[in-house]
Amino acid sequence: MSVKAQVKSQDLGITRYQLFCVLAASVSSLNFGWNLAVTNIPGNIITKCLAGPQRTISGLPSCIPTTDFVWGIAVGAYALGALCGALSCTRFSNKYGRRSVLLYSNVIGLAATLVFALSINVAMVTAGRVLAGIAQGAANGTFTTYVVEITTPRARNSLASMTQMAVSTGMVLAFALSLAALEPPLWRVLFAVTGLLCLVSGALMLLCVESPRWLAMNGKDVEARGALLRLRKGSCVDITDELELMYGSTAPESNAASVVDLVLGRTPDNLRHQLLVAVALMFFQQASGISSIGFFSTTLFSSISTQPTTDSPVDVSKPTFPQILSVVLMVVGALATLGGMFLANYWGRRTLMLFAHGAMCVFCVFISVGSVVAGLSRMAISGVFLYFIVFFIGPGPLPWVVPNELTPTYATSALMAINNSVCYIGIFVVGLAFAPLLSLVGGYTFLIFASGNALAVVFLLFFLPETKGIAVADLVKIHSIGIHSVLRVGRKDDCCSGTTKVSSSVSVVFISAMAVLAVSLAAPTPDTGGLALPGSGDTVLSATDKLVSPVPVFGALLGALGIGSK
């Protein structure tokens, strides 16, 4: 093929093999999401023995009675394990490669599976959660770096959000399968699924190439060129310019920055701004309160809904309405993540983050008001759904993506280790504190999260640059000047100012539209009679309800759950 027919590799979109490698690596993040959510629905069945008194099944207890606080520690132990994995993976990722960490972390995951399956007390469950956290924390922290390093700028706009998409998918699967595996000892099978995902991940990663940027950083020029050609459609593309850019943003492995180097500023480039943005993005992600819903959505919906509760043994083979709502919520979140991957192409990272945190602030207020004011429980449920949707188009995926796009290769592993550590500490703190807070102050808990989102908007306005479609080397050159306001820098390089005014207007319009939708769904309706579920005396949906709600299907769902007018 002539040189004239060749295209520049950095101008390509998504290629088949590039997509395959991203999907194969994403199984590790799917596993992360699975373990994050797998304790949500079966939690009370395990700790409160809702299926009946504790008995022995094949030598193992049918349930593990414990207090809510101790169970909260066991659940949060996963985040502590992930913290250890994220911090330890930096050295291994720099020395042995991104692919190697994604591949061999599955061995630890298999060990966690054995501990889960054979647990006889809460200590063993906690140990299994820690081991699973170490494995998935190391893999999940490396995944985004791997994706950014193997994709072109155009492909990165969509594929870099695969971290959150995979996590969301894992959470959906965990919630959905939990409904069919609640009876003892099937909840043990749910915990053991992480081992199956580890086997799938390991098998697929054997078919993937190492990151070309990591190979270049370690002086493996032939391997780097071969890997890049394979990822970019082979010999029909010209990879010369992309290789030059790649080598321009790399340094020898011996000069790779450690976490300590990055924190103390001992790097060739001034990466203070990158460090601030990475830490703040993940801090505000957790300060938004998302982990409270991930861990305790069933508890939250139970506290809002009008369904009666009982302490007597229940038929756990039949899912409750709050459990069904939790599954629907996770499905909606996964679909929103998919939509966010396309919106990131159109709006850009900065625009989506400003809009999303602003909208989440409004919806947290809706949740709070709907939870504490009689007759407005529908507002709270609507607020939870809308909050969840907005989270997964911005603050969900982008804090994993932006730090990689701003940072030279020699510092990405260290920066992502810090970034992930902030995430896992936040998950642990929120997961441990949410249930006691909900019991203490009820729906007012979400006013705390509303404040976190409001602060996020202020920070992002001044410090978050736009990274969409800009080469990593160019972003490093622009922003390696210490902590600065991107509003001033944006006027020079146009990297963040082009869509700022438009994004502000669009954000206001969308927030207003969603606010009207939530209030409409929350509007109390008179009791004019309606349909009833078979075998139930509760009204499902009144005739007036159908006229008031702009989304009849959603209104019918809420009515079927006994949520709305009280």
VENBEL-V98376 format. One record per residue. N is the residue number from 1. RES is the residue in one small letter. OMEGA is omega in radians with two decimals (* if undefined). D_LAST is the distance of its C-alpha to the last C-alpha in whole Angstrom. Layout:
BEGIN
<<N	RES	OMEGA	D_LAST> <N	RES	OMEGA	D_LAST>>
END
This chain:
BEGIN
<<1	m	-3.09	73> <2	s	3.12	74> <3	v	-3.12	73> <4	k	-3.08	72> <5	a	-3.10	70> <6	q	3.08	68> <7	v	3.11	64> <8	k	-3.06	63> <9	s	-3.10	61> <10	q	3.11	59> <11	d	-3.12	58> <12	l	3.02	57> <13	g	-3.12	53> <14	i	3.06	52> <15	t	-3.06	54> <16	r	-3.07	54> <17	y	3.07	55> <18	q	3.13	53> <19	l	3.14	50> <20	f	-3.12	51> <21	c	3.11	52> <22	v	-3.14	49> <23	l	3.12	47> <24	a	3.14	49> <25	a	-3.09	48> <26	s	3.10	44> <27	v	3.11	44> <28	s	3.10	44> <29	s	3.03	41> <30	l	3.09	40> <31	n	3.09	40> <32	f	3.12	39> <33	g	3.12	36> <34	w	-3.12	36> <35	n	3.11	37> <36	l	-3.01	34> <37	a	-2.96	31> <38	v	-3.13	32> <39	t	-3.01	31> <40	n	-3.04	28> <41	i	-3.12	26> <42	p	-3.05	29> <43	g	-3.11	29> <44	n	3.11	27> <45	i	3.14	29> <46	i	-2.98	32> <47	t	-3.09	31> <48	k	3.08	29> <49	c	-3.10	31> <50	l	-3.14	28> <51	a	-3.12	30> <52	g	-3.13	32> <53	p	3.14	35> <54	q	3.10	37> <55	r	-3.11	40> <56	t	3.09	43> <57	i	-3.11	43> <58	s	3.09	47> <59	g	-3.11	47> <60	l	-3.12	44> <61	p	-3.13	41> <62	s	3.10	38> <63	c	-3.10	36> <64	i	-3.09	36> <65	p	3.08	35> <66	t	-3.13	34> <67	t	3.12	32> <68	d	-3.12	29> <69	f	3.14	32> <70	v	3.10	35> <71	w	3.07	33> <72	g	3.08	32> <73	i	3.13	36> <74	a	3.12	36> <75	v	-3.12	34> <76	g	3.13	35> <77	a	3.09	39> <78	y	3.13	39> <79	a	3.10	39> <80	l	3.06	41> <81	g	3.11	43> <82	a	3.08	43> <83	l	3.11	44> <84	c	3.13	47> <85	g	-3.13	48> <86	a	-3.13	47> <87	l	-3.08	50> <88	s	-3.04	52> <89	c	-3.08	52> <90	t	-3.11	54> <91	r	-3.12	57> <92	f	-3.14	57> <93	s	3.13	56> <94	n	-3.05	58> <95	k	-3.02	61> <96	y	3.08	60> <97	g	-3.13	58> <98	r	-3.11	55> <99	r	-3.11	55> <100	s	3.11	56> <101	v	3.13	53> <102	l	-3.10	51> <103	l	-2.96	53> <104	y	3.05	54> <105	s	3.14	51> <106	n	3.11	50> <107	v	3.11	52> <108	i	3.10	50> <109	g	3.10	47> <110	l	3.08	49> <111	a	3.10	50> <112	a	3.14	46> <113	t	3.13	45> <114	l	3.13	48> <115	v	3.11	46> <116	f	-3.02	42> <117	a	-3.07	44> <118	l	-3.08	45> <119	s	3.09	43> <120	i	3.11	43> <121	n	-3.07	41> <122	v	3.10	39> <123	a	3.11	42> <124	m	3.07	44> <125	v	3.13	40> <126	t	3.12	41> <127	a	3.10	44> <128	g	3.11	43> <129	r	3.12	40> <130	v	3.14	43> <131	l	3.11	46> <132	a	3.11	43> <133	g	3.12	42> <134	i	-3.12	46> <135	a	-3.06	47> <136	q	3.07	44> <137	g	3.10	44> <138	a	-3.11	48> <139	a	-3.11	47> <140	n	3.11	44> <141	g	-3.14	46> <142	t	-3.03	49> <143	f	-3.10	47> <144	t	3.09	46> <145	t	3.13	50> <146	y	-3.11	51> <147	v	-3.14	50> <148	v	-3.07	50> <149	e	-3.13	54> <150	i	-3.07	55> <151	t	3.03	53> <152	t	3.11	54> <153	p	3.14	53> <154	r	-3.14	51> <155	a	-3.11	50> <156	r	3.14	48> <157	n	-3.13	46> <158	s	-2.99	44> <159	l	-3.13	45> <160	a	3.11	45> <161	s	-3.12	41> <162	m	3.10	42> <163	t	-3.11	41> <164	q	3.11	37> <165	m	3.13	37> <166	a	3.11	39> <167	v	3.13	36> <168	s	3.13	33> <169	t	3.10	35> <170	g	3.12	36> <171	m	3.10	32> <172	v	-3.14	31> <173	l	3.14	33> <174	a	-3.14	32> <175	f	-3.08	29> <176	a	-3.12	30> <177	l	3.11	32> <178	s	-3.13	30> <179	l	-3.11	28> <180	a	-3.06	31> <181	a	-3.10	33> <182	l	-3.08	31> <183	e	3.05	33> <184	p	0.04	36> <185	p	-3.03	38> <186	l	3.11	37> <187	w	3.06	35> <188	r	3.10	39> <189	v	3.09	39> <190	l	3.13	37> <191	f	-3.08	38> <192	a	-3.13	42> <193	v	3.13	41> <194	t	3.10	42> <195	g	3.08	46> <196	l	3.13	46> <197	l	3.09	44> <198	c	3.13	47> <199	l	3.12	50> <200	v	-3.14	49> <201	s	-3.14	49> <202	g	-3.13	52> <203	a	-3.10	54> <204	l	-3.12	52> <205	m	3.06	54> <206	l	-3.10	57> <207	l	-3.06	57> <208	c	3.11	56> <209	v	3.04	59> <210	e	3.10	59> <211	s	3.12	57> <212	p	-3.14	60> <213	r	3.09	60> <214	w	3.11	60> <215	l	3.11	63> <216	a	3.14	65> <217	m	-3.12	64> <218	n	3.05	66> <219	g	3.13	69> <220	k	-2.98	68> <221	d	-3.12	69> <222	v	3.13	70> <223	e	3.13	67> <224	a	3.13	65> <225	r	3.14	66> <226	g	3.13	66> <227	a	-3.13	62> <228	l	3.09	62> <229	l	-3.13	64> <230	r	3.13	62> <231	l	-3.04	58> <232	r	3.04	60> <233	k	3.05	61> <234	g	-2.97	65> <235	s	-3.11	68> <236	c	3.14	67> <237	v	3.11	65> <238	d	-3.08	67> <239	i	-3.05	65> <240	t	-3.10	68> <241	d	-3.13	66> <242	e	3.09	63> <243	l	3.13	65> <244	e	3.09	66> <245	l	-3.12	63> <246	m	3.14	62> <247	y	3.11	65> <248	g	-3.11	64> <249	s	-3.13	61> <250	t	3.05	62> <251	a	3.12	64> <252	p	-3.10	66> <253	e	-3.13	64> <254	s	3.13	66> <255	n	3.13	65> <256	a	-3.07	61> <257	a	3.01	59> <258	s	3.10	57> <259	v	3.13	54> <260	v	3.11	56> <261	d	-3.09	58> <262	l	-3.12	55> <263	v	-3.10	54> <264	l	3.10	57> <265	g	-3.13	58> <266	r	3.13	61> <267	t	3.13	61> <268	p	3.11	63> <269	d	3.07	61> <270	n	-3.04	58> <271	l	-3.14	55> <272	r	-3.11	53> <273	h	3.11	51> <274	q	3.14	50> <275	l	3.12	49> <276	l	-3.12	47> <277	v	-3.12	45> <278	a	-3.12	45> <279	v	-3.09	43> <280	a	-3.13	41> <281	l	-3.11	40> <282	m	3.07	39> <283	f	-3.12	38> <284	f	3.04	35> <285	q	-3.12	34> <286	q	3.10	33> <287	a	3.09	32> <288	s	3.09	29> <289	g	-3.04	27> <290	i	-3.10	28> <291	s	3.11	29> <292	s	3.12	26> <293	i	3.12	24> <294	g	-3.11	27> <295	f	-2.91	27> <296	f	-3.13	24> <297	s	3.14	22> <298	t	3.09	20> <299	t	-3.14	20> <300	l	3.14	18> <301	f	3.11	16> <302	s	-3.12	15> <303	s	-3.11	14> <304	i	-3.01	11> <305	s	-3.12	10> <306	t	-3.12	8> <307	q	3.14	11> <308	p	3.11	13> <309	t	-3.12	16> <310	t	3.11	20> <311	d	-3.12	23> <312	s	3.12	25> <313	p	-3.10	27> <314	v	3.09	25> <315	d	-3.04	27> <316	v	3.10	27> <317	s	3.13	29> <318	k	-3.12	25> <319	p	3.10	23> <320	t	3.13	20> <321	f	3.07	17> <322	p	3.09	17> <323	q	3.11	21> <324	i	3.11	21> <325	l	3.14	19> <326	s	3.11	22> <327	v	3.12	25> <328	v	3.14	23> <329	l	-3.13	23> <330	m	3.08	27> <331	v	3.10	28> <332	v	3.12	26> <333	g	3.11	28> <334	a	3.11	31> <335	l	3.11	31> <336	a	3.09	31> <337	t	3.10	34> <338	l	3.09	36> <339	g	3.12	35> <340	g	3.11	36> <341	m	3.12	39> <342	f	3.11	40> <343	l	3.12	39> <344	a	3.08	41> <345	n	-3.02	44> <346	y	-3.06	43> <347	w	-3.04	41> <348	g	-3.04	43> <349	r	-3.07	42> <350	r	-3.11	41> <351	t	-3.12	39> <352	l	-3.12	37> <353	m	3.11	36> <354	l	3.13	36> <355	f	-3.02	33> <356	a	-3.13	31> <357	h	3.08	31> <358	g	3.12	30> <359	a	-3.13	27> <360	m	3.07	26> <361	c	3.13	26> <362	v	-3.07	24> <363	f	3.04	22> <364	c	3.08	22> <365	v	3.09	20> <366	f	-3.14	17> <367	i	-3.12	17> <368	s	-3.12	17> <369	v	-3.13	15> <370	g	-3.12	12> <371	s	-3.02	12> <372	v	-3.12	13> <373	v	-3.12	11> <374	a	3.09	7> <375	g	-3.10	5> <376	l	3.14	8> <377	s	3.10	8> <378	r	3.07	10> <379	m	-3.14	13> <380	a	3.14	14> <381	i	3.11	14> <382	s	3.13	16> <383	g	3.12	18> <384	v	-3.13	19> <385	f	-3.11	21> <386	l	3.06	22> <387	y	-3.11	24> <388	f	3.13	25> <389	i	-3.08	27> <390	v	3.13	28> <391	f	-3.02	29> <392	f	3.01	31> <393	i	-3.12	33> <394	g	-3.07	35> <395	p	3.07	34> <396	g	-3.06	34> <397	p	-2.90	38> <398	l	3.07	40> <399	p	3.05	40> <400	w	-2.99	42> <401	v	-2.97	44> <402	v	-3.13	45> <403	p	3.09	47> <404	n	-3.11	49> <405	e	-3.10	50> <406	l	-2.86	51> <407	t	3.06	53> <408	p	-3.03	57> <409	t	-3.05	57> <410	y	-3.09	59> <411	a	-3.03	56> <412	t	-3.12	53> <413	s	-3.14	53> <414	a	-3.13	53> <415	l	3.14	50> <416	m	3.06	48> <417	a	3.10	48> <418	i	3.13	47> <419	n	-3.13	44> <420	n	3.14	43> <421	s	3.09	44> <422	v	3.12	41> <423	c	-3.03	39> <424	y	3.04	39> <425	i	3.12	39> <426	g	3.11	36> <427	i	-3.12	34> <428	f	-3.09	35> <429	v	-3.12	34> <430	v	-3.14	31> <431	g	-3.13	30> <432	l	-3.01	31> <433	a	-2.98	29> <434	f	-3.09	26> <435	a	3.06	25> <436	p	3.11	26> <437	l	3.14	25> <438	l	3.11	21> <439	s	-3.05	21> <440	l	-3.04	23> <441	v	3.08	21> <442	g	-3.06	18> <443	g	3.13	17> <444	y	3.09	20> <445	t	-3.06	22> <446	f	2.99	22> <447	l	3.05	23> <448	i	3.13	26> <449	f	3.08	27> <450	a	3.11	26> <451	s	3.10	29> <452	g	3.12	31> <453	n	3.11	31> <454	a	3.09	32> <455	l	3.13	35> <456	a	-3.14	35> <457	v	-3.13	36> <458	v	-3.13	38> <459	f	-3.08	40> <460	l	-3.12	40> <461	l	-3.05	41> <462	f	-2.96	45> <463	f	-3.09	45> <464	l	3.08	44> <465	p	3.02	47> <466	e	-3.12	47> <467	t	-3.05	48> <468	k	3.02	47> <469	g	-3.13	51> <470	i	-3.12	53> <471	a	-3.12	55> <472	v	-3.11	55> <473	a	3.13	58> <474	d	3.13	58> <475	l	3.10	55> <476	v	-3.13	56> <477	k	-3.07	59> <478	i	-2.93	57> <479	h	3.07	55> <480	s	-3.09	57> <481	i	-3.08	58> <482	g	-3.12	56> <483	i	-3.05	52> <484	h	3.05	52> <485	s	-3.13	50> <486	v	3.09	49> <487	l	3.10	49> <488	r	3.12	53> <489	v	-3.09	54> <490	g	-3.12	52> <491	r	-3.14	54> <492	k	-3.02	57> <493	d	3.09	56> <494	d	-3.09	53> <495	c	-3.11	51> <496	c	-3.01	48> <497	s	-3.01	49> <498	g	-3.06	49> <499	t	-3.03	45> <500	t	-3.11	44> <501	k	3.12	43> <502	v	-3.09	42> <503	s	3.13	39> <504	s	3.14	38> <505	s	3.14	37> <506	v	3.14	36> <507	s	3.14	34> <508	v	-3.13	32> <509	v	-3.10	32> <510	f	3.11	30> <511	i	3.14	28> <512	s	-3.13	27> <513	a	3.14	26> <514	m	3.10	24> <515	a	3.10	22> <516	v	3.12	21> <517	l	-3.12	20> <518	a	-3.14	18> <519	v	3.13	16> <520	s	3.12	16> <521	l	-3.07	15> <522	a	-3.05	12> <523	a	3.10	12> <524	p	-3.13	9> <525	t	-3.13	10> <526	p	-3.13	10> <527	d	-3.11	10> <528	t	-3.11	13> <529	g	-3.11	14> <530	g	-3.12	15> <531	l	3.11	17> <532	a	3.06	16> <533	l	3.07	18> <534	p	3.12	21> <535	g	-3.12	21> <536	s	3.11	17> <537	g	-3.09	15> <538	d	3.05	12> <539	t	-3.12	11> <540	v	-3.07	13> <541	l	3.13	13> <542	s	3.13	13> <543	a	3.13	16> <544	t	3.13	15> <545	d	-3.10	14> <546	k	-3.10	17> <547	l	-3.07	19> <548	v	-3.05	16> <549	s	3.08	17> <550	p	3.09	20> <551	v	-3.01	20> <552	p	-3.10	19> <553	v	3.13	20> <554	f	3.10	18> <555	g	3.12	15> <556	a	3.12	16> <557	l	-3.13	16> <558	l	3.11	13> <559	g	3.13	11> <560	a	3.13	14> <561	l	-3.14	12> <562	g	-3.07	9> <563	i	3.13	8> <564	g	-3.12	6> <565	s	3.13	4> <566	k	*	0>>
END
